[in-house]
Amino acid sequence: MNESKITVVDRVGEHHDIIWQSDQSLMEAIRDNDLPVLAACGGSASCATCHVYLDPKIVQQLNPRSDDEQELVSETESFREDQSRLSCQIGYDENLSGLMLTLAPEE
């Protein structure tokens, strides 16, 4: 199984280095490392409780948001067009090793 080290900045600005395993979505990696991501829908893109901010250059490398994801993140007060993604919609990619992301504010 492949894995990558990533850094998550929580809602109070603390940095957490975690391991993202190839059988996990980004949301699962964050949640399974006991970081405060509710992930209420379990990864089905029907809530926005796993909303994160990514570097705009990384966002451009990912598959575009689905219509459901776009609707969910764009309706949040903390939406950022060039940075907002639902972490449940991002699958493991070894090219994302070293990724730094920030948890969006809870709504």
Number of C-alpha atoms within 10 A of each C-alpha: 5 10 15 17 15 19 19 20 18 18 14 8 10 10 14 15 14 17 17 27 19 16 13 16 19 24 26 22 21 25 15 15 15 9 17 15 22 15 22 13 13 14 20 12 22 15 18 27 26 29 28 27 24 21 14 13 10 14 17 12 10 13 9 11 16 11 8 12 21 17 14 19 24 15 10 16 11 16 19 16 13 14 18 25 27 25 26 25 18 17 18 19 16 15 10 16 15 14 16 18 18 20 23 25 17 15 8
